[in-house]
Amino acid sequence: MDLERSPLALPFPEIPAIAGVTPRIARARYKQWDRCDLTYIELAEGTSVAGVFTKNVCCSSEVELGREQVKSGHARALVVNAGNSNAFTGYRGREAVEQIMDQVAAHLNCDRTEVFVSSTGVIGVPLPKDKARDGVAAVLTAEPCSWEEAAATIGTTDTFEKGAVAQAIIGDKRVTFGGIVKGSGMIAPDMATMLGYIFTDAAVEPAFLQQCLSAANLQTFSCITVDSDTSTSDTVLAFATGKAGNTPIASFDDPGADAVAAAIRDVCRQLAHLVVRDGEGAQKFIEVQVSGAVSDESARKVGLAIANSPLVKTAIAGGDANWGRVVMAVGKAGEPADRDKLSIGFGGTWAAREGLPLPDYDETPVAEHIKGREITIQVDLGLGDGHAAVWTCDLTHGYISINADYRS
């Protein structure tokens, strides 16, 4: 299935080499395609790891194993298979994952629990163990690749490679944070969405790395949606090699801790936005800003109700400034709201205030705003200080075409 590059795509950033992290790619040929589909990232001894995983109860063996492995706080390698999610495949799927873990662990002379595996693609087809074995054998001896090549290899229906970079100063050390992500459809927040990986040469203790990633996730990956569907394989992992040589950071009391947390949040936000920009069939990037809620979490839920509404998303796709659909979505969110205090706007122009259309409302600037690529919807509930931003895309015929033909 040949897909056109999203009109919302951004150039791949220049992610420098990160000490202690070596990416490689190879062809396992999980599908009949002429491309690499297996990514292997080797990590230095002593690397810390943190992770967040899907809450979908029909998750893959990769997710089940990853949840347990991340508790140790240590990692030596990551393997990502593209083209087959290996979800809903029973014991055969788990055997394939364990085979990969054992094969890589033997190569690195490490414990198998330090080898993390992710898979993405079609659900319900066991990962072929022979192809996995041969693919891993090939990738272990492959030449190191670029971050852009690694980002391309983990993709499925993605139309462009997605990466992010940030830097921070810890004492007298400059540390780098780089990340890659894949995701285009089956995107909805229920911890995180898609497959995302963040790497840094900073020395960060596992518990603090987990604290930073979990907090960043709530403000980034858990605030995006393309189609309201939560994948069976969603995983976001963060790895810290410690090769920058800074004093290890264990809590917010340590110098540089705020900078580390901010950098992780920055990378997560960049990656989350890129996934929305590559939403299947997307033509417009939409930010939903909710204020005046009873709490930040309530604001987030209201924002997601708007962002997940097919009626809102199709109106935006068609260039229709139909603010009544936003009112509907607020009302169905199941969160505290008062019709007579609700205000709705687009791109800085308010259409309704405190439950009533503005008497001098001019739809012209709103209609012009809706025609653009970057759309802002503003909602003020008028109830409290809670606020949140949620990101989504429009819903077009392209989404239907891509998913109707997905398995072909």
N, C-alpha and C positions, 0 to 999 in steps of 0.2 A: 504494500500500500504506500504509494508515493504521496507525501503531504507537502503542501506549499509552506514556506517559512512564514511564521506568524507576522502580521504587520506591526505587532507590538513588541517584536524581538529587540533585544539590546545586544550590543557587541560583547563578546566574551572578554572579561578583564584580564590583565596581565597578573597572573598569580605566580609569584616567585617560588623557587624551590624552597621547600620547608624541611629543615634539618630533621632527619629521622623518619622521613616519609618518602617512600619510593613507589610510584604507580606504574603498573604494566598492564597491557591488554593482549587478548588473543581471541581466536575464533573457536568456539565450542560447537558452533553450527546447531544451536537449539532450534532455529527456524531456517526455512529456506530463504536466506538472505545473504547478500554479498557484503558482509560487514563484520567487525569484531563485536562479540557479545558477552565476553567474560572479562571482568576487571579484577585485578589483584593489586592490593596496596599493602606493601610490607612496612611494618612499623618497628622502630627501635625497641630494644629491651627496656622495660620500665615504663612503657607508655601507659598513661592513664586513659580510661574510657568512661563515658557516660552515655545514656541513651533514653529515648522515649519511643514508645511503640503503640501501634494501633490498639483500640479497645474493641475492634470488631471480633466477635466471639468465634467467627469462622476463620481465624487467622492461620497462617502457614506455620510449618515446623520451624522455619527460620526465625520467626517472631517468638515462638514459644521458647526456643533454645536461647535466643538473644536476651530475653528477659531474665533468664537465670544467669547467663554468662556475665552480664553487665554488673551483677552484684559483686563480683570479685574485684572490679575496678581496674583490671589490667588487660591489655590487648597486644598482640603481635602482628595480626594480619586481618585484612578485610577482603572478602570475595563477593562480587556482585554478578549475578547471572541475569541476563536480559533476554526476554522472549518467552519466558515460562515462569509463572509466579510460584509454581510448586505448592499452591494452596489447595486444600480439599483433596489431598492425595494420600492420606493415611500413612501407614507404616512405610510404604515404598518411598514416599516423599521424605520422610525423616531419615531413612537409610541413605538417601542420596546426599542429604546435608551432612550427616555424620561422616560419610565417605570423604567429602571435601575437607571437612575439619581435620580428619586423621591424615589425609594426604599432605596438607599444608603443614600440620604440626610436625610430621616426620621430617619434612624438608627444613623447618626452622629449629627443630629440636626443642619444641616448647610444648606446653600442655594444650590439648585440643580445645579447652575452654577459652583460650586466648585467640582463637580463630573465629571471627564473626562472618556470617554468611547472610546475604540478602538475595532475593529473587523477585523478578517482576515480569509480568506478561499475562498470558492466558491462564485462567483458573481451571483446575480440574484435570490437568495432565501432569503425571509424575515427571520430575526432572530426570531425563535419561542418564543413568549412572555411567554408561560407557562414554557418552559425549562429555559429561562433566569431568570424568577422569582424564580423558585425553586433553580437554581444554585446560585443566589445571596444570597438567604436565607441561603443556606448551607455554603457559603464561609464566610459570616459575623460572623459566630460562630466557624469557623474552627481554628485549632491551627496554629500559625505562622509557616511558612515554610522557607527553605533555599533559597538563591538567585539562586542556580543551579536548584532547583525545580521550581521556578518561571520562569526561562528562558526556561525550558523544556515545561512548560504549555502554553506559548504564541506561541510556534512553530507550523508549519503545515508540510511542506515538508522538514523542517530542519533535518539534520542528526546528529547534535551535538548541545549542549547547548552553547550559546555565552554570555560571560560576560567580563567586563573590570573594572579595578580599578586604581585609582591614588590618591595621597595625596598631600597636600600643607600646608604651614605654613603661618598663618595670625596672625601677632603679636606674642603672646605667645600661640596661639591655633593651634593644628594640626587638619586639616579638611580632611574628606574623600569624594571621589567622586566614586560612583559605578554605573555601567550601565549594562543593558541587552538589547538584540536585537533579533529579528527574521527576517529571510529573506533568500531566497535561489533562487527563481525564480521570474519573473515579477519584475526585478530589473534594474532600469535605473534612472539616476539623473534628477530630475526636481523639485528641492528644496532639497529633501531628498528621501530616499527610504526605504521601509519596515516599521516595527514598532520598534522604539527604545526609551528607557527610561533611563534617567540619574538622579541620586539622590545624594544629598549632605547634610551634616549637617551644612554647612556654612551658614552664614546670608548674603544673597545677595538680593538687591532690584530687583523687577521684571524687570524694564527697562534695568538694566545692565545685568541681567541674559539673557534677550532676545538678547541684543547686542552681548554677548559672544557666545550664541548658534548659532545665525545667521551667525556670522563670522566663527565659527568652521565648520558649515555645508558646507559652500562654499569650504572649503579645504579638506573635508573628505567625507561625504555622497554624496555630489554633484559631487564627482570625482570617483564614482564607477559605474560599470555597469556589469550585467551578460548577459542580452539578449535584451537590448534597450527598454524594455516595462516598462512603469511607472504605478505603481499600483493605483487603485482607492482609496486606504485606507492609503497611506503612511503618517506616522506621527512620529515625534520625539519630545518628551517632556522632559524638564528639570525641576526638583523640588528642591528647597532649603529650608530646614526646619528651619534653624537658630539656631538649638539646640547646636551647637558648642560654642555659646556664644561670638563669635567675634563681633566687631563693624560692623554693616551692611555696605556692600560695595555698593556704588551707582554710582561710576564712576572710570575711570582709574587714577584719582587724589588721590584716597584713597589707603592707605597702603594695600598691599596684592592683589590688583586688578589684576596685571599682573599674579600672581600665580594662581588665580582663572581661568582666561581666558586660561592659558596654560594647566591647569588640565582638563578643559572641552574639549579643543581641543584634548588633549591626549586620553581621553576616547572615544571621537567621532571617532578618527582615528583608535583606536584599534577595535572598534565595526564595523566600515566600512570594515576593512580588513577581519574580521571574516565572514561577509556576503559573500564577494567574495570567500573566502576559502570554503564556503559551497554552491557555485553556483551549480545549478542542473546539475549533471553529471560531475562536474569539476574534472580534474586531475592535472591541473597546475595553479599556481597563477602568474599573469602577471602584471608587473609594466611598464607603458608607460611613459617615461621621455621625455618631450618636452622642448627644449630651443631655443633661438634665434627668438622667436616670436615677433610680434609688441606690444603685451601686454600679461599679465598673462591670461586674459580671452580668448584671441585668442589661446593661447597655450593650455588651457583647452579644448577648442572646437576641436582643432586638435587632441589632445589626445583621446578624446571621439570618434571621427570619426574612429580612428585606433582601439580602444578598442571595438567598436560596430560592426566592420566589420566581417561578417561571414567568409569571405575568409581568413582574418588574423587569426582569432580564430581557424579555422579548420586546417590551416597550422601548427600552434603551436601544436594542438592536435596530428597531424600526424608526428611531429618532422621534419617538412620541413622548412628550413631556407630561405623561399621565401621572400626576402626583397622587391621584386617588388610589392607585395601586400600592403606593408606599404606605398610605394610611391603612389599607387593608392588611399589609404585611405586619405593621406595628401591632394591629389589633389581634392578630392570630398568634403572636409570639409567646403568649402565656406569661408575660411579664407585666408588672404594674405599669399602667398607662391610663391617661385621662383624656378622653376625646377633646374636652374643652380647654386643655392646656397644650395640646400638640401643635407643633410648628414644623413645616416641611419646606425645604428649599433645594435648589439645584445650582451648583457652580457659583454660590454666593448671592443668588437672587432668591428671596423668600416668596413662595407661592401662597402659603397659608400661615397664619399666626394665631396661636391660642384658640384653635378649633374652628377658625373661619378663614375663607379665602380673603386675601387682601383686596380691598375695593379698587385699588389702582394697579392691580397686578398686570404686568405686561409680559406675555409669554415669549416675546421676540428674543430677548437675550438668553432665556432658558432653552428655547428651541435651537439657537445657534450653538450653545454649549453642548447640547445632546448630540449634535452632529459630529463633534470632535472625537478623538481617540481616548482622551483622558476625561472621565466623568466623575463628578463629585455629587453625592446625595447627602443632604444635611437634615438631621432630625433632632429636634429639641423636645424632650418629653415634659419639661417644666416641673419635674417632681423632686429633683435633688442634684447632687454634685457628680453622680456617676457618668463616666464617659468612656468611649471606646471607638476604635477605627477597625473596620472590616473591609477586606478587599475581595472583589469578584470580577467576573467578566460578563459580557452579554451572551445571550443564548441565540444561536443562529442555525440556519439549515446545515451549516458545516458540521456542527456537533452530531446531528443525526446521521449524516453521510459517513463520518468517520466511524461511529460506533455500530452502524448497521453492517459495515464491511470489516469489522475489527479482526475476525478470525480468518478471513480469506487472505 
